[in-house]
Amino acid sequence: MRIIARRTLREFYAAHADAKSALEAWFHEATAAKWAGPQDIKQRYPSADILPGNRVVFNIKGNTYRLIIRIHYNTGIVFTRFVGTHADYDKIDASSI
């Protein structure tokens, strides 16, 4: 998959250094993945939440942080929509971000 906005991940872990290894691990796994649909994501990440609009919520670093992406399965492009703390996540509408 091609990940758009890696800079968003880098900026986040610049402020939250404890998230760096988990976000980098996710990035490298996602880059190597060939997700054809939500079932492929759930197979690898059972705790991921599949949302409407091809959005997926990942628990990062033992559910300390949340990552929301939007996927265009047909083109293999993943857009980073949100990365933040649980408190930040609770303030947004994950299905529309």
N, C-alpha and C positions, 0 to 999 in steps of 0.2 A: 504494500500500500504506500501511497505517497502522502506524507503528512504535511499539511499546510499550517504554518504558524508555529514552528518549533520555537521561535523566539518567545512566544507566550509562555511556553514551558520554562525556558531559560530565565526569563524575567521573574517568574514565580519562584523558582528555586534559588534565585539570587537573594530573595527576601526570606525564603524558608529553606535553609540549607539542608535540613533533615529530609526534605522531599526529593533531593537531587537524584540519589541512586534509584529510587522507585520510579520516578518520572523518566529517567534515562533508560531504565530497563523496559518500561512500557513502550517508549519510543522505538527502541531497537526491535522489540518483538512485533510491534505493529508494522514497522517498515518491512519486515521479512514476511509478514502474513499475506495471505490471499483470501480475504474474507469475501465470500460470494453472497452472504446473507447473514441475518442475525443469529441463525443457528450455529454458524461457524464461530462467532464471538462467544456465545454461551458455552460452547464446547470447551474452549480454552479458559474462559473467565466466567465460571458459573455464578459468581456474585454480581456480575454486570447487570444493570437494569436497561432493558430495551424500551425506548420511548417512541411515541409517534414521530413522524418526520425523519426517520432514519437517524435518530439520536440515540446515543448510548452513554450511560453513566458508569464510570469505573471508580471503584474504591482504590485509593492510592495510599500506600504505607499503612496498611492495616486499618483502613477506613478513617484515617486521620484527615485525609484530603479527598476531594472529589474532582474528577475530570469528566467533562462532557464533550463529546465529539459528535459531529454530523458526518455521515458517510454517504458518498455516492458510489454504491456498489458496482455499477456498470463501468465506471471510469477508474475505480480503485483509488479515489481521492478521499482523504480524511481531513476534515476541517476541525481544528481545535476551537471550541466555542466557549469553554469556561474551564478554569482551574482555580480551586480555592479551598479554603477551610470548610469544615462542616457548617460553621456559623454563617459563612458567606453563602454557601449553597442553600441554606434554609431561607435566605432572603430573595432568591430568584425563582423564576418559573422555568424549570429545567426543560419543559416540553416546548418552549418557545424561544429560548435563548439562541 
